[in-house]
């Protein structure tokens, strides 16, 4: 691996690429004290949103750039490559990028089945690429079957995003069978692909055998209660998966109860999303019982599940005992003022929850007032969402004051990233109160994947300068 002083990202400025390379090379030579040929410079090439309808213009630029440096990261989101552009890019990768490319992002390019097949064939024997994003590219079942074949042979790809590609049950089954054998893929996104119950059951079988996958997204796939139960049974035995997304799959109360039972036994899953699965109050109560026992889950999304006031009160009791959950989403659950008050009482005692979403729950002025009183005592909550809860101006002011009393300016300048208090009203702009920063290390988290999932909210994301990046 080259020293950091010999690694550089070229950016598109008013100066020519040649000048940029010459200056970079001069800096490298001055630091190292020896001449270094330009071919040892590495480039991170961004072309997000710029159009290469047939791919030829892109390939020409890559070919020219490869004469002077090695392209390691290529981000081409929404560049209109289409099938032809993807085929040409695959040829370029095979010709002069195969020895350096480690990250390739091609989301929103409509490369279709033909482009997907071309890339799959090119990367079957590639030994450098570790991350590939093909989200929303209309690959279809045929395109993903080609990728299933590739993953039987490829031994370096660790992260693959195939979200929203119309894979269907057949494509889902093909990938599931492949993952019986693949031992290198650690992260896979199959969200919004119409896998259905059959595809979900196939993945439940796969997760009994696969021992390397750590992050799996099966959200919005119409799995239903049957596949939900099958997956829950499997996760009683699986000991490697750390993060699972099952949002919007119609699991129902039965599926929710099955997952609650599973998390009494599973000791490795850190993050679980069950948003909008019609769990109902019964499912909420089942999860409340589970969280009294589970000591490993760090992030749980139960939003949009009609838990009601009863489910909210049950979960509030649980949070008096649970000492590991750091992020909880209870938005859109009709908790009402009673559920809000119960949670407010609990947060006076809970010392581990860092992020809580209570948006769209009809907490009312009473719930808002109770939470304001709680925030004067709770010192661990870092993100609280209260949008569209009928909280009056007086309660908002009280909440802001309580939130602001948590730390002084000197303390805030030492810590990062941000702490937020949210208010919104339907049809209006969001009011976002950022009071001070905090350090994730202060939450005593030892798992990098969970820290990443906690920061998944776009409001926490870092801004990028893609417009200025070459």
C-alpha positions as CSV (number, residue, x, y, z in Angstrom):
1,X,0.0,0.0,0.0
2,X,1.3,3.4,-0.9
3,X,2.1,6.0,1.8
4,X,-0.6,8.6,2.4
5,X,1.7,11.3,0.9
6,X,1.5,9.5,-2.5
7,X,-2.3,9.2,-2.6
8,X,-4.4,12.1,-3.9
9,X,-7.9,12.7,-5.2
10,X,-8.1,14.8,-8.3
11,X,-10.8,17.4,-8.4
12,X,-12.4,19.3,-11.3
13,X,-11.3,23.0,-11.0
14,X,-10.7,25.9,-13.4
15,X,-7.2,24.5,-14.0
16,X,-6.6,21.6,-16.3
17,X,-6.2,18.0,-15.1
18,X,-2.6,18.1,-16.4
19,X,-1.7,21.1,-14.2
20,X,-3.3,19.3,-11.2
21,X,-1.3,16.2,-11.8
22,X,1.9,18.1,-12.2
23,X,1.4,20.0,-9.0
24,X,0.4,16.9,-7.1
25,X,3.5,15.1,-8.4
26,X,5.7,18.0,-7.3
27,X,4.2,17.9,-3.8
28,X,4.8,14.1,-3.6
29,X,8.4,14.5,-4.8
30,X,9.1,17.3,-2.3
31,X,7.7,15.3,0.6
32,X,9.4,12.0,-0.3
33,X,12.6,13.5,-1.5
34,X,12.5,11.2,-4.5
35,X,10.9,11.3,-7.9
36,X,7.6,9.5,-8.2
37,X,6.0,8.8,-11.6
38,X,2.4,10.2,-12.0
39,X,1.1,6.6,-12.5
40,X,1.4,6.1,-8.8
41,X,-1.2,8.7,-8.0
42,X,-4.7,7.4,-7.1
43,X,-7.9,9.2,-8.2
44,X,-11.4,9.2,-6.6
45,X,-13.5,10.1,-9.7
46,X,-17.0,11.6,-9.1
47,X,-19.5,12.2,-11.9
48,X,-22.7,12.3,-9.9
49,X,-25.7,13.6,-12.0
50,X,-23.6,14.4,-15.2
51,X,-24.8,12.6,-18.4
52,X,-22.9,10.0,-20.4
53,X,-25.8,8.6,-22.4
54,X,-23.7,6.1,-24.4
55,X,-20.8,5.8,-22.0
56,X,-18.2,6.7,-24.6
57,X,-17.3,10.1,-23.2
58,X,-16.8,8.5,-19.8
59,X,-14.6,5.7,-21.1
60,X,-12.5,8.2,-23.0
61,X,-11.9,10.2,-19.8
62,X,-11.2,7.1,-17.8
63,X,-8.7,5.9,-20.4
64,X,-6.9,9.2,-20.3
65,X,-6.9,9.4,-16.6
66,X,-5.6,5.8,-16.2
67,X,-2.4,6.8,-18.1
68,X,-1.5,9.1,-15.2
69,X,-3.1,7.5,-12.1
70,X,-5.0,4.5,-10.8
71,X,-8.7,5.0,-10.4
72,X,-9.8,3.4,-7.1
73,X,-13.3,4.9,-6.6
74,X,-15.8,5.6,-9.4
75,X,-19.1,7.2,-8.5
76,X,-21.5,7.6,-11.3
77,X,-25.0,8.1,-9.8
78,X,-27.7,9.1,-12.2
79,X,-25.4,9.6,-15.2
80,X,-27.9,8.1,-17.8
81,X,-25.4,5.4,-18.8
82,X,-28.1,3.1,-20.0
83,X,-27.4,-0.4,-21.3
84,X,-24.8,0.7,-23.9
85,X,-22.9,2.8,-21.4
86,X,-22.8,0.0,-18.9
87,X,-21.5,-2.4,-21.5
88,X,-18.7,0.0,-22.5
89,X,-17.9,0.6,-18.8
90,X,-17.6,-3.1,-18.3
91,X,-15.2,-3.3,-21.2
92,X,-13.1,-0.5,-19.7
93,X,-13.0,-2.2,-16.3
94,X,-11.7,-5.4,-17.9
95,X,-9.2,-3.5,-20.1
96,X,-7.5,-1.0,-17.8
97,X,-9.3,-0.6,-14.4
98,X,-9.4,-4.2,-13.1
99,X,-6.2,-3.9,-11.1
100,X,-7.2,-0.7,-9.1
101,X,-10.9,-0.2,-8.8
102,X,-12.2,-0.9,-5.3
103,X,-15.5,1.0,-5.2
104,X,-18.1,1.4,-8.0
105,X,-21.4,3.2,-7.6
106,X,-23.8,3.1,-10.5
107,X,-27.3,3.7,-8.9
108,X,-30.0,5.3,-11.0
109,X,-28.5,4.6,-14.5
110,X,-31.1,2.3,-16.1
111,X,-28.4,-0.1,-17.3
112,X,-31.1,-2.8,-17.6
113,X,-30.6,-6.6,-17.9
114,X,-27.9,-6.3,-20.7
115,X,-25.8,-3.8,-18.8
116,X,-26.1,-5.8,-15.6
117,X,-25.0,-9.0,-17.4
118,X,-22.0,-7.3,-18.9
119,X,-20.8,-6.0,-15.5
120,X,-21.5,-9.4,-13.8
121,X,-19.4,-11.2,-16.4
122,X,-16.5,-8.7,-16.1
123,X,-16.4,-8.9,-12.3
124,X,-16.5,-12.7,-11.9
125,X,-12.8,-13.0,-11.6
126,X,-12.0,-9.4,-10.5
127,X,-9.9,-9.4,-7.3
128,X,-10.0,-5.7,-6.3
129,X,-13.6,-4.5,-6.2
130,X,-15.1,-4.6,-2.7
131,X,-18.2,-2.3,-3.0
132,X,-20.8,-2.2,-5.8
133,X,-24.0,-0.2,-5.9
134,X,-26.5,-1.0,-8.7
135,X,-29.6,0.3,-7.0
136,X,-32.6,1.2,-9.3
137,X,-31.2,0.0,-12.6
138,X,-34.0,-2.2,-13.9
139,X,-31.9,-5.3,-13.9
140,X,-34.9,-7.7,-13.7
141,X,-34.7,-11.4,-12.9
142,X,-32.3,-12.1,-15.8
143,X,-29.8,-9.5,-14.7
144,X,-29.7,-10.7,-11.1
145,X,-29.4,-14.3,-12.2
146,X,-26.1,-13.3,-13.9
147,X,-25.0,-11.7,-10.6
148,X,-25.9,-14.9,-8.7
149,X,-23.5,-16.8,-11.0
150,X,-20.8,-14.1,-10.5
151,X,-21.1,-14.3,-6.7
152,X,-20.3,-18.0,-6.9
153,X,-16.8,-17.2,-8.3
154,X,-16.0,-13.7,-7.0
155,X,-14.0,-13.8,-3.8
156,X,-13.5,-10.1,-2.9
157,X,-16.9,-8.3,-3.2
158,X,-18.0,-7.4,0.3
159,X,-20.9,-5.0,-0.2
160,X,-23.6,-5.2,-2.9
161,X,-26.7,-3.0,-3.4
162,X,-29.4,-4.4,-5.7
163,X,-32.3,-2.5,-4.2
164,X,-35.3,-1.6,-6.4
165,X,-34.4,-3.7,-9.5
166,X,-37.5,-5.8,-10.0
167,X,-35.8,-9.1,-9.2
168,X,-39.0,-10.9,-8.3
169,X,-39.3,-14.2,-6.5
170,X,-37.1,-16.0,-9.0
171,X,-34.2,-13.6,-8.7
172,X,-34.5,-13.6,-5.0
173,X,-34.3,-17.4,-4.9
174,X,-31.2,-17.4,-7.2
175,X,-29.3,-15.1,-5.0
176,X,-30.3,-17.0,-1.9
177,X,-29.0,-20.2,-3.3
178,X,-25.7,-18.5,-4.2
179,X,-25.3,-17.2,-0.7
180,X,-25.2,-20.8,0.5
181,X,-21.7,-20.9,-1.0
182,X,-20.4,-17.3,-1.0
183,X,-18.1,-16.6,1.9
184,X,-17.0,-13.0,1.3
185,X,-20.2,-10.9,1.0
186,X,-20.9,-9.0,4.2
187,X,-23.6,-6.5,3.2
188,X,-26.5,-7.0,0.8
189,X,-29.5,-4.8,-0.1
190,X,-32.5,-6.5,-1.8
191,X,-35.1,-3.9,-0.7
192,X,-38.1,-3.2,-2.8
193,X,-37.7,-6.1,-5.2
194,X,-41.0,-8.0,-5.0
195,X,-39.5,-11.2,-3.6
196,X,-42.8,-12.3,-2.1
197,X,-43.3,-15.1,0.5
198,X,-41.4,-17.6,-1.7
199,X,-38.3,-15.4,-1.9
200,X,-38.5,-14.7,1.8
201,X,-38.6,-18.4,2.7
202,X,-35.6,-19.0,0.4
203,X,-33.6,-16.4,2.4
204,X,-34.7,-18.0,5.7
205,X,-33.0,-21.2,4.5
206,X,-29.9,-19.4,3.3
207,X,-29.4,-17.7,6.7
208,X,-29.2,-21.1,8.3
209,X,-26.1,-21.8,6.3
210,X,-24.4,-18.5,5.5
211,X,-21.9,-17.5,8.2
212,X,-20.5,-14.2,6.7
213,X,-23.4,-11.9,5.9
214,X,-23.7,-9.2,8.5
215,X,-26.1,-6.7,7.0
216,X,-29.3,-7.6,5.0
217,X,-32.1,-5.4,3.7
218,X,-35.3,-7.2,2.8
219,X,-37.6,-4.2,3.3
220,X,-40.7,-3.6,1.1
221,X,-40.8,-7.1,-0.5
222,X,-44.3,-8.3,0.4
223,X,-42.9,-11.2,2.5
224,X,-46.1,-11.6,4.6
225,X,-46.5,-13.3,7.9
226,X,-45.4,-16.7,6.7
227,X,-42.0,-15.7,5.5
228,X,-41.7,-13.4,8.5
229,X,-42.1,-16.3,10.8
230,X,-39.7,-18.4,8.8
231,X,-37.0,-15.8,9.0
232,X,-37.6,-15.3,12.7
233,X,-37.1,-19.1,13.3
234,X,-33.9,-18.9,11.4
235,X,-32.5,-16.0,13.3
236,X,-32.8,-18.1,16.5
237,X,-29.8,-20.1,15.1
238,X,-27.9,-17.5,13.0
239,X,-25.0,-16.0,14.9
240,X,-23.5,-13.6,12.4
241,X,-26.2,-11.2,11.1
242,X,-25.9,-7.9,12.9
243,X,-28.4,-5.7,11.0
244,X,-31.7,-6.6,9.4
245,X,-34.4,-4.5,7.6
246,X,-37.9,-6.0,7.3
247,X,-39.9,-2.7,7.0
248,X,-43.2,-2.7,5.2
249,X,-43.6,-6.4,4.7
250,X,-47.1,-7.0,6.1
251,X,-45.8,-9.3,8.9
252,X,-48.9,-8.6,11.0
253,X,-49.2,-9.2,14.8
254,X,-48.2,-12.9,14.4
255,X,-45.0,-12.0,12.6
256,X,-44.3,-9.3,15.2
257,X,-44.8,-11.8,18.0
258,X,-42.5,-14.3,16.3
259,X,-39.7,-11.8,16.0
260,X,-40.2,-10.8,19.7
261,X,-39.7,-14.4,20.7
262,X,-36.6,-14.7,18.5
263,X,-34.9,-11.7,20.1
264,X,-35.2,-13.4,23.5
265,X,-32.8,-16.0,22.1
266,X,-30.7,-14.2,19.5
267,X,-27.7,-12.5,21.0
268,X,-25.9,-11.1,17.9
269,X,-28.5,-8.9,16.1
270,X,-27.8,-5.2,16.9
271,X,-30.2,-3.4,14.6
272,X,-33.8,-4.4,13.5
273,X,-36.3,-2.4,11.4
274,X,-39.9,-3.5,11.6
275,X,-41.5,-0.2,10.4
276,X,-45.1,-0.3,9.1
277,X,-45.8,-4.0,9.6
278,X,-49.2,-3.8,11.3
279,X,-48.0,-5.3,14.6
280,X,-50.8,-3.7,16.6
281,X,-51.0,-3.3,20.4
282,X,-50.4,-7.1,20.9
283,X,-47.2,-7.0,18.9
284,X,-46.1,-3.9,20.9
285,X,-46.7,-5.7,24.2
286,X,-44.8,-8.7,23.0
287,X,-41.8,-6.5,22.1
288,X,-42.0,-4.8,25.5
289,X,-41.6,-8.2,27.2
290,X,-38.7,-9.1,25.0
291,X,-36.8,-5.9,25.6
292,X,-36.8,-6.7,29.3
293,X,-34.6,-9.7,28.5
294,X,-32.6,-8.8,25.4
295,X,-29.2,-7.3,26.1
296,X,-27.7,-6.9,22.7
297,X,-30.2,-5.0,20.4
298,X,-29.0,-1.4,20.1
299,X,-31.4,0.0,17.4
300,X,-35.1,-0.9,17.0
301,X,-37.7,0.7,14.6
302,X,-41.3,0.0,15.5
303,X,-42.7,3.0,13.7
304,X,-46.0,3.0,11.9
305,X,-47.4,-0.2,13.7
306,X,-50.5,1.1,15.4
307,X,-49.2,0.1,18.9
308,X,-51.6,2.5,20.5
309,X,-51.5,3.9,24.1
310,X,-51.4,0.4,25.5
311,X,-48.4,-0.6,23.5
312,X,-46.7,2.7,24.3
313,X,-47.2,2.2,28.1
314,X,-45.9,-1.3,27.9
315,X,-42.7,-0.2,26.1
316,X,-42.3,2.7,28.6
317,X,-42.2,0.1,31.5
318,X,-39.6,-1.9,29.6
319,X,-37.3,1.1,29.1
320,X,-37.0,1.3,32.9
321,X,-35.2,-2.1,32.8
322,X,-33.5,-2.2,29.4
323,X,-29.9,-0.9,29.5
324,X,-28.7,-1.5,26.0
325,X,-31.1,0.0,23.5
326,X,-29.7,3.3,22.2
327,X,-32.1,4.1,19.3
328,X,-35.9,3.6,19.2
329,X,-38.4,4.7,16.6
330,X,-42.1,4.8,17.8
331,X,-43.4,7.4,15.3
332,X,-46.9,7.1,13.8
333,X,-48.2,4.8,16.5
334,X,-51.1,6.6,18.0
335,X,-49.6,6.6,21.5
336,X,-51.7,9.6,22.6
337,X,-51.1,11.8,25.6
338,X,-51.1,8.8,28.0
339,X,-48.4,7.0,26.1
340,X,-46.4,10.2,25.9
341,X,-46.6,10.8,29.7
342,X,-45.6,7.2,30.4
343,X,-42.5,7.5,28.2
344,X,-41.6,10.8,29.7
345,X,-41.7,9.3,33.2
346,X,-39.5,6.4,32.0
347,X,-36.9,8.8,30.5
348,X,-36.2,10.2,33.9
349,X,-34.6,6.9,34.8
350,X,-33.3,5.5,31.5
351,X,-29.6,6.3,31.0
352,X,-28.9,4.5,27.6
353,X,-31.4,5.7,25.0
354,X,-29.7,8.3,22.8
355,X,-32.3,8.7,19.9
356,X,-36.1,8.6,20.2
357,X,-38.7,9.3,17.5
358,X,-42.2,10.1,18.8
359,X,-43.4,12.0,15.8
360,X,-47.1,11.8,14.7
361,X,-48.4,10.3,17.9
362,X,-51.0,12.9,19.1
363,X,-49.1,13.5,22.4
364,X,-50.8,16.9,22.8
365,X,-49.9,19.6,25.2
366,X,-49.9,17.3,28.2
367,X,-47.4,14.9,26.6
368,X,-45.2,17.8,25.5
369,X,-45.2,19.3,29.0
370,X,-44.3,16.0,30.6
371,X,-41.4,15.6,28.2
372,X,-40.1,19.1,28.9
373,X,-40.0,18.3,32.6
374,X,-38.2,15.0,31.9
375,X,-35.5,16.7,29.7
376,X,-34.4,18.7,32.7
377,X,-33.4,15.4,34.3
378,X,-32.4,13.1,31.4
379,X,-28.8,13.7,30.3
380,X,-28.3,10.9,27.7
381,X,-31.0,11.6,25.0
382,X,-29.3,13.2,22.0
383,X,-32.1,13.2,19.3
384,X,-35.8,13.7,20.0
385,X,-38.4,13.9,17.3
386,X,-41.8,15.4,18.2
387,X,-43.1,16.5,14.8
388,X,-46.9,16.8,14.3
389,X,-47.9,16.1,17.9
390,X,-50.1,19.1,18.6
391,X,-47.5,20.5,21.0
392,X,-48.4,24.1,21.7
393,X,-46.0,27.1,21.5
394,X,-45.8,27.2,25.3
395,X,-44.7,23.6,25.5
396,X,-42.3,24.1,22.6
397,X,-40.6,26.9,24.4
398,X,-40.4,24.8,27.6
399,X,-38.9,21.9,25.6
400,X,-36.3,24.2,24.0
401,X,-35.4,25.7,27.3
402,X,-35.0,22.3,28.9
403,X,-33.0,21.0,25.9
404,X,-30.8,24.1,26.0
405,X,-30.0,23.7,29.7
406,X,-28.1,20.5,29.0
407,X,-24.7,22.0,28.3
408,X,-22.7,25.2,27.9
409,X,-20.9,26.5,24.9
410,X,-17.5,25.4,26.0
411,X,-18.7,21.8,26.3
412,X,-20.4,21.9,23.0
413,X,-17.3,23.0,21.1
414,X,-15.4,19.9,22.3
415,X,-17.9,17.3,21.1
416,X,-19.4,15.9,17.8
417,X,-21.7,15.1,15.9
418,X,-25.0,16.8,16.5
419,X,-27.8,16.8,19.1
420,X,-31.2,17.7,17.7
421,X,-34.7,18.5,18.9
422,X,-37.3,18.4,16.1
423,X,-40.6,20.1,15.6
424,X,-42.7,20.1,12.4
425,X,-46.3,20.8,11.5
426,X,-48.0,19.2,8.5
427,X,-47.4,21.3,5.4
428,X,-44.9,23.5,7.1
429,X,-41.1,23.7,7.2
430,X,-39.3,21.7,9.9
431,X,-38.0,23.6,12.9
432,X,-34.7,22.0,13.9
433,X,-33.1,23.0,17.1
434,X,-29.4,22.0,17.2
435,X,-28.1,22.7,20.7
436,X,-24.7,21.0,20.9
437,X,-22.6,18.2,19.7
438,X,-21.8,14.9,21.2
439,X,-19.3,12.1,20.8
440,X,-20.6,8.6,19.8
441,X,-17.8,7.1,21.9
442,X,-19.6,8.5,24.9
443,X,-22.4,5.9,24.3
444,X,-20.0,3.0,25.0
445,X,-20.7,1.4,21.6
446,X,-18.2,-1.2,20.5
447,X,-19.8,-2.0,17.2
448,X,-18.9,0.0,14.1
449,X,-22.0,-1.2,12.1
450,X,-24.4,0.0,14.8
451,X,-22.7,3.4,15.0
452,X,-23.2,3.7,11.2
453,X,-26.9,2.7,11.5
454,X,-27.5,5.3,14.3
455,X,-26.1,8.0,12.0
456,X,-28.2,6.8,9.0
457,X,-30.6,9.7,9.4
458,X,-29.9,12.3,6.7
459,X,-30.0,15.1,9.2
460,X,-26.8,13.7,10.7
461,X,-25.1,13.2,7.4
462,X,-22.0,15.2,6.3
463,X,-22.3,17.4,3.3
464,X,-20.4,16.6,0.2
465,X,-18.9,18.6,-2.6
466,X,-19.8,16.4,-5.4
467,X,-20.3,19.4,-7.7
468,X,-16.7,20.3,-7.4
469,X,-15.2,16.8,-7.5
470,X,-13.7,15.3,-10.5
